[in-house]
Structures are given as C-alpha cells and as structure tokens.
Amino acid sequence: MNDIEVIIKKKGLKKKYVASYLGIRPETLSRKLKNPETFSAIQMAALSRLLEKDISKLDFHVIFFKKELEFNSS
C-alpha cells in the first residue's frame, strides 16, 4: 500500500468515491495507485484537493524540477 492509499484510508474515503471524483473507474484507480506516475497532472491536482494535502507531499513517483536563476555580478 503506497502513501496515497494510506491517506485515502485514514480519511475514511472509499476507493469507489475517489475514482468517481477523478472521473475514472475503480479498476483504473487501483491500477494507478500501483503505478502513481500514471496519474495525469489534473488527476494529481484533484487528489491533492480531495485529500487536503499539498501536491508536493503526495508521492506520485514523479520528480518536479524547479529552475533556479543565477545572477552573476561581473
């Protein structure tokens, strides 16, 4: 069970409800929970809202890159 499933369970949510919220079938949700990187960005955002967790705190097995600007004073 991955951390997303744990949070769903702790919140007392049924997988059928979560799947409906995401607009997918329960079977599809089960597959996506086994491979969280298969959630679309929209689904990730929706899950974040539903679970009341910052998206960066949910383990979707996706690396988000942040571009940092460097200022050189020459």
N, CA, C and O atoms as CSV, one atom per row, in Angstrom:
chain,resi,resn,atom,element,x,y,z
A,1,MET,N,N,0.859,-1.180,0.000
A,1,MET,CA,C,0.000,0.000,0.000
A,1,MET,C,C,0.902,1.239,0.000
A,1,MET,O,O,1.765,1.384,0.866
A,2,ASN,N,N,0.696,2.126,-0.974
A,2,ASN,CA,C,1.515,3.333,-1.030
A,2,ASN,C,C,0.929,4.438,-0.147
A,2,ASN,O,O,-0.152,4.284,0.421
A,3,ASP,N,N,1.650,5.542,-0.042
A,3,ASP,CA,C,1.216,6.591,0.878
A,3,ASP,C,C,-0.120,7.215,0.481
A,3,ASP,O,O,-0.876,7.657,1.346
A,4,ILE,N,N,-0.414,7.254,-0.796
A,4,ILE,CA,C,-1.692,7.824,-1.242
A,4,ILE,C,C,-2.841,6.940,-0.756
A,4,ILE,O,O,-3.858,7.444,-0.278
A,5,GLU,N,N,-2.680,5.643,-0.875
A,5,GLU,CA,C,-3.703,4.712,-0.380
A,5,GLU,C,C,-3.876,4.836,1.125
A,5,GLU,O,O,-4.997,4.774,1.631
A,6,VAL,N,N,-2.775,5.011,1.837
A,6,VAL,CA,C,-2.834,5.168,3.294
A,6,VAL,C,C,-3.639,6.412,3.657
A,6,VAL,O,O,-4.476,6.375,4.560
A,7,ILE,N,N,-3.387,7.505,2.957
A,7,ILE,CA,C,-4.111,8.754,3.224
A,7,ILE,C,C,-5.591,8.590,2.914
A,7,ILE,O,O,-6.442,9.056,3.672
A,8,ILE,N,N,-5.903,7.929,1.801
A,8,ILE,CA,C,-7.303,7.675,1.438
A,8,ILE,C,C,-7.992,6.903,2.558
A,8,ILE,O,O,-9.112,7.226,2.956
A,9,LYS,N,N,-7.310,5.884,3.057
A,9,LYS,CA,C,-7.873,5.057,4.123
A,9,LYS,C,C,-8.046,5.856,5.413
A,9,LYS,O,O,-9.087,5.764,6.063
A,10,LYS,N,N,-7.024,6.644,5.788
A,10,LYS,CA,C,-7.085,7.457,7.006
A,10,LYS,C,C,-8.212,8.482,6.951
A,10,LYS,O,O,-8.822,8.802,7.971
A,11,LYS,N,N,-8.484,8.994,5.755
A,11,LYS,CA,C,-9.568,9.964,5.572
A,11,LYS,C,C,-10.934,9.289,5.596
A,11,LYS,O,O,-11.960,9.967,5.650
A,12,GLY,N,N,-10.952,7.965,5.557
A,12,GLY,CA,C,-12.211,7.233,5.563
A,12,GLY,C,C,-12.936,7.263,4.227
A,12,GLY,O,O,-14.149,7.061,4.162
A,13,LEU,N,N,-12.186,7.516,3.165
A,13,LEU,CA,C,-12.779,7.579,1.832
A,13,LEU,C,C,-12.795,6.195,1.193
A,13,LEU,O,O,-11.877,5.396,1.380
A,14,LYS,N,N,-13.832,5.935,0.454
A,14,LYS,CA,C,-13.930,4.689,-0.307
A,14,LYS,C,C,-13.276,4.906,-1.665
A,14,LYS,O,O,-13.393,5.977,-2.262
A,15,LYS,N,N,-12.590,3.878,-2.143
A,15,LYS,CA,C,-11.921,3.988,-3.441
A,15,LYS,C,C,-12.929,4.271,-4.561
A,15,LYS,O,O,-12.611,4.961,-5.529
A,16,LYS,N,N,-14.128,3.740,-4.421
A,16,LYS,CA,C,-15.160,3.981,-5.429
A,16,LYS,C,C,-15.486,5.485,-5.500
A,16,LYS,O,O,-15.681,6.032,-6.586
A,17,TYR,N,N,-15.542,6.137,-4.341
A,17,TYR,CA,C,-15.814,7.582,-4.302
A,17,TYR,C,C,-14.645,8.354,-4.916
A,17,TYR,O,O,-14.849,9.278,-5.703
A,18,VAL,N,N,-13.426,7.972,-4.553
A,18,VAL,CA,C,-12.240,8.654,-5.079
A,18,VAL,C,C,-12.190,8.512,-6.597
A,18,VAL,O,O,-11.910,9.480,-7.305
A,19,ALA,N,N,-12.458,7.329,-7.091
A,19,ALA,CA,C,-12.469,7.101,-8.545
A,19,ALA,C,C,-13.519,7.977,-9.216
A,19,ALA,O,O,-13.251,8.593,-10.247
A,20,SER,N,N,-14.699,8.032,-8.640
A,20,SER,CA,C,-15.765,8.866,-9.187
A,20,SER,C,C,-15.351,10.334,-9.197
A,20,SER,O,O,-15.599,11.045,-10.171
A,21,TYR,N,N,-14.720,10.787,-8.116
A,21,TYR,CA,C,-14.246,12.168,-8.005
A,21,TYR,C,C,-13.256,12.494,-9.118
A,21,TYR,O,O,-13.239,13.605,-9.648
A,22,LEU,N,N,-12.429,11.503,-9.463
A,22,LEU,CA,C,-11.426,11.690,-10.514
A,22,LEU,C,C,-11.986,11.446,-11.916
A,22,LEU,O,O,-11.320,11.725,-12.914
A,23,GLY,N,N,-13.204,10.929,-11.985
A,23,GLY,CA,C,-13.812,10.656,-13.288
A,23,GLY,C,C,-13.262,9.405,-13.953
A,23,GLY,O,O,-13.227,9.306,-15.180
A,24,ILE,N,N,-12.829,8.442,-13.127
A,24,ILE,CA,C,-12.306,7.191,-13.667
A,24,ILE,C,C,-13.001,6.013,-12.990
A,24,ILE,O,O,-13.683,6.180,-11.979
A,25,ARG,N,N,-12.821,4.828,-13.555
A,25,ARG,CA,C,-13.413,3.621,-12.967
A,25,ARG,C,C,-12.582,3.164,-11.765
A,25,ARG,O,O,-11.380,3.429,-11.718
A,26,PRO,N,N,-13.191,2.490,-10.804
A,26,PRO,CA,C,-12.440,1.982,-9.651
A,26,PRO,C,C,-11.266,1.084,-10.047
A,26,PRO,O,O,-10.224,1.097,-9.391
A,27,GLU,N,N,-11.431,0.313,-11.107
A,27,GLU,CA,C,-10.354,-0.565,-11.568
A,27,GLU,C,C,-9.162,0.264,-12.053
A,27,GLU,O,O,-8.005,-0.091,-11.827
A,28,THR,N,N,-9.470,1.363,-12.715
A,28,THR,CA,C,-8.419,2.255,-13.207
A,28,THR,C,C,-7.697,2.896,-12.029
A,28,THR,O,O,-6.473,3.022,-12.044
A,29,LEU,N,N,-8.448,3.301,-11.011
A,29,LEU,CA,C,-7.830,3.878,-9.818
A,29,LEU,C,C,-6.880,2.875,-9.178
A,29,LEU,O,O,-5.770,3.239,-8.790
A,30,SER,N,N,-7.294,1.633,-9.064
A,30,SER,CA,C,-6.439,0.600,-8.474
A,30,SER,C,C,-5.135,0.453,-9.247
A,30,SER,O,O,-4.066,0.328,-8.649
A,31,ARG,N,N,-5.221,0.467,-10.584
A,31,ARG,CA,C,-4.011,0.367,-11.409
A,31,ARG,C,C,-3.114,1.588,-11.204
A,31,ARG,O,O,-1.893,1.463,-11.102
A,32,LYS,N,N,-3.730,2.764,-11.146
A,32,LYS,CA,C,-2.952,3.991,-10.977
A,32,LYS,C,C,-2.307,4.053,-9.594
A,32,LYS,O,O,-1.206,4.584,-9.453
A,33,LEU,N,N,-2.969,3.524,-8.582
A,33,LEU,CA,C,-2.387,3.522,-7.251
A,33,LEU,C,C,-1.168,2.606,-7.187
A,33,LEU,O,O,-0.264,2.834,-6.384
A,34,LYS,N,N,-1.139,1.572,-8.027
A,34,LYS,CA,C,0.027,0.685,-8.090
A,34,LYS,C,C,1.175,1.347,-8.852
A,34,LYS,O,O,2.344,1.033,-8.625
A,35,ASN,N,N,0.833,2.255,-9.746
A,35,ASN,CA,C,1.813,2.994,-10.557
A,35,ASN,C,C,1.432,4.471,-10.541
A,35,ASN,O,O,0.909,4.982,-11.531
A,36,PRO,N,N,1.690,5.167,-9.428
A,36,PRO,CA,C,1.207,6.547,-9.267
A,36,PRO,C,C,1.702,7.525,-10.323
A,36,PRO,O,O,1.089,8.573,-10.526
A,37,GLU,N,N,2.791,7.203,-10.994
A,37,GLU,CA,C,3.283,8.107,-12.041
A,37,GLU,C,C,2.335,8.163,-13.231
A,37,GLU,O,O,2.499,9.013,-14.107
A,38,THR,N,N,1.335,7.264,-13.281
A,38,THR,CA,C,0.389,7.260,-14.397
A,38,THR,C,C,-0.778,8.227,-14.189
A,38,THR,O,O,-1.583,8.421,-15.100
A,39,PHE,N,N,-0.880,8.839,-13.000
A,39,PHE,CA,C,-1.906,9.864,-12.801
A,39,PHE,C,C,-1.564,11.067,-13.668
A,39,PHE,O,O,-0.400,11.455,-13.767
A,40,SER,N,N,-2.569,11.653,-14.294
A,40,SER,CA,C,-2.332,12.874,-15.066
A,40,SER,C,C,-2.144,14.037,-14.090
A,40,SER,O,O,-2.472,13.924,-12.909
A,41,ALA,N,N,-1.625,15.129,-14.580
A,41,ALA,CA,C,-1.426,16.312,-13.734
A,41,ALA,C,C,-2.758,16.790,-13.154
A,41,ALA,O,O,-2.819,17.211,-11.999
A,42,ILE,N,N,-3.811,16.726,-13.946
A,42,ILE,CA,C,-5.143,17.141,-13.476
A,42,ILE,C,C,-5.620,16.211,-12.371
A,42,ILE,O,O,-6.193,16.662,-11.379
A,43,GLN,N,N,-5.388,14.918,-12.539
A,43,GLN,CA,C,-5.784,13.951,-11.507
A,43,GLN,C,C,-4.966,14.148,-10.239
A,43,GLN,O,O,-5.494,14.025,-9.134
A,44,MET,N,N,-3.682,14.453,-10.390
A,44,MET,CA,C,-2.837,14.717,-9.223
A,44,MET,C,C,-3.361,15.917,-8.445
A,44,MET,O,O,-3.446,15.885,-7.217
A,45,ALA,N,N,-3.709,16.968,-9.165
A,45,ALA,CA,C,-4.236,18.174,-8.513
A,45,ALA,C,C,-5.561,17.875,-7.822
A,45,ALA,O,O,-5.797,18.338,-6.706
A,46,ALA,N,N,-6.420,17.110,-8.471
A,46,ALA,CA,C,-7.718,16.764,-7.882
A,46,ALA,C,C,-7.533,15.923,-6.613
A,46,ALA,O,O,-8.214,16.146,-5.613
A,47,LEU,N,N,-6.620,14.969,-6.660
A,47,LEU,CA,C,-6.343,14.144,-5.480
A,47,LEU,C,C,-5.796,15.001,-4.340
A,47,LEU,O,O,-6.145,14.800,-3.176
A,48,SER,N,N,-4.955,15.937,-4.680
A,48,SER,CA,C,-4.399,16.842,-3.687
A,48,SER,C,C,-5.509,17.615,-2.980
A,48,SER,O,O,-5.496,17.759,-1.758
A,49,ARG,N,N,-6.469,18.110,-3.761
A,49,ARG,CA,C,-7.617,18.835,-3.178
A,49,ARG,C,C,-8.465,17.904,-2.324
A,49,ARG,O,O,-8.816,18.241,-1.193
A,50,LEU,N,N,-8.792,16.742,-2.858
A,50,LEU,CA,C,-9.652,15.798,-2.155
A,50,LEU,C,C,-9.024,15.343,-0.836
A,50,LEU,O,O,-9.709,15.242,0.182
A,51,LEU,N,N,-7.728,15.073,-0.860
A,51,LEU,CA,C,-7.045,14.557,0.318
A,51,LEU,C,C,-6.538,15.670,1.245
A,51,LEU,O,O,-5.996,15.414,2.320
A,52,GLU,N,N,-6.734,16.909,0.789
A,52,GLU,CA,C,-6.311,18.087,1.563
A,52,GLU,C,C,-4.832,18.021,1.913
A,52,GLU,O,O,-4.425,18.290,3.043
A,53,LYS,N,N,-4.041,17.655,0.909
A,53,LYS,CA,C,-2.589,17.572,1.056
A,53,LYS,C,C,-1.943,18.340,-0.080
A,53,LYS,O,O,-2.413,18.293,-1.217
A,54,ASP,N,N,-0.868,19.045,0.226
A,54,ASP,CA,C,-0.116,19.734,-0.813
A,54,ASP,C,C,0.376,18.693,-1.817
A,54,ASP,O,O,0.837,17.618,-1.436
A,55,ILE,N,N,0.275,19.021,-3.081
A,55,ILE,CA,C,0.628,18.056,-4.130
A,55,ILE,C,C,2.074,17.577,-3.988
A,55,ILE,O,O,2.385,16.432,-4.316
A,56,SER,N,N,2.949,18.447,-3.502
A,56,SER,CA,C,4.351,18.055,-3.342
A,56,SER,C,C,4.550,17.070,-2.194
A,56,SER,O,O,5.607,16.449,-2.089
A,57,LYS,N,N,3.545,16.922,-1.335
A,57,LYS,CA,C,3.631,15.990,-0.198
A,57,LYS,C,C,3.093,14.600,-0.541
A,57,LYS,O,O,3.219,13.670,0.255
A,58,LEU,N,N,2.496,14.462,-1.719
A,58,LEU,CA,C,1.971,13.172,-2.160
A,58,LEU,C,C,3.009,12.498,-3.059
A,58,LEU,O,O,3.591,13.145,-3.929
A,59,ASP,N,N,3.236,11.223,-2.852
A,59,ASP,CA,C,4.265,10.508,-3.601
A,59,ASP,C,C,3.695,9.899,-4.877
A,59,ASP,O,O,3.174,8.784,-4.883
A,60,PHE,N,N,3.813,10.675,-5.965
A,60,PHE,CA,C,3.355,10.207,-7.266
A,60,PHE,C,C,4.507,9.578,-8.060
A,60,PHE,O,O,4.339,9.219,-9.225
A,61,HIS,N,N,5.679,9.448,-7.420
A,61,HIS,CA,C,6.881,8.916,-8.071
A,61,HIS,C,C,7.260,9.751,-9.286
A,61,HIS,O,O,7.752,9.230,-10.287
A,62,VAL,N,N,7.023,11.054,-9.181
A,62,VAL,CA,C,7.343,11.982,-10.259
A,62,VAL,C,C,8.272,13.034,-9.685
A,62,VAL,O,O,8.043,13.543,-8.588
A,63,ILE,N,N,9.308,13.353,-10.418
A,63,ILE,CA,C,10.238,14.384,-9.971
A,63,ILE,C,C,9.830,15.701,-10.613
A,63,ILE,O,O,9.733,15.816,-11.835
A,64,PHE,N,N,9.596,16.679,-9.771
A,64,PHE,CA,C,9.264,18.005,-10.265
A,64,PHE,C,C,10.538,18.842,-10.249
A,64,PHE,O,O,11.234,18.905,-9.236
A,65,PHE,N,N,10.835,19.478,-11.365
A,65,PHE,CA,C,12.040,20.283,-11.455
A,65,PHE,C,C,11.706,21.747,-11.236
A,65,PHE,O,O,10.677,22.250,-11.686
A,66,LYS,N,N,12.598,22.406,-10.540
A,66,LYS,CA,C,12.446,23.833,-10.304
A,66,LYS,C,C,13.662,24.514,-10.900
A,66,LYS,O,O,14.798,24.210,-10.535
A,67,LYS,N,N,13.422,25.422,-11.805
A,67,LYS,CA,C,14.531,26.124,-12.440
A,67,LYS,C,C,14.916,27.301,-11.557
A,67,LYS,O,O,14.082,28.133,-11.200
A,68,GLU,N,N,16.176,27.351,-11.219
A,68,GLU,CA,C,16.666,28.445,-10.407
A,68,GLU,C,C,17.465,29.390,-11.300
A,68,GLU,O,O,18.232,28.960,-12.161
A,69,LEU,N,N,17.270,30.659,-11.077
A,69,LEU,CA,C,18.004,31.660,-11.833
A,69,LEU,C,C,19.252,32.050,-11.056
A,69,LEU,O,O,19.206,32.252,-9.842
A,70,GLU,N,N,20.331,32.149,-11.749
A,70,GLU,CA,C,21.578,32.585,-11.127
A,70,GLU,C,C,21.907,33.952,-11.669
A,70,GLU,O,O,21.827,34.197,-12.873
A,71,PHE,N,N,22.275,34.829,-10.779
A,71,PHE,CA,C,22.657,36.179,-11.163
A,71,PHE,C,C,24.143,36.331,-10.902
A,71,PHE,O,O,24.610,36.192,-9.771
A,72,ASN,N,N,24.868,36.615,-11.954
A,72,ASN,CA,C,26.323,36.818,-11.826
A,72,ASN,C,C,26.603,38.299,-11.881
A,72,ASN,O,O,26.124,38.996,-12.776
A,73,SER,N,N,27.354,38.770,-10.955
A,73,SER,CA,C,27.741,40.178,-10.979
A,73,SER,C,C,29.192,40.257,-11.470
A,73,SER,O,O,30.137,40.022,-10.717
A,74,SER,N,N,29.335,40.593,-12.745
A,74,SER,CA,C,30.670,40.670,-13.315
A,74,SER,C,C,30.997,42.083,-13.707
A,74,SER,O,O,32.090,42.347,-14.209
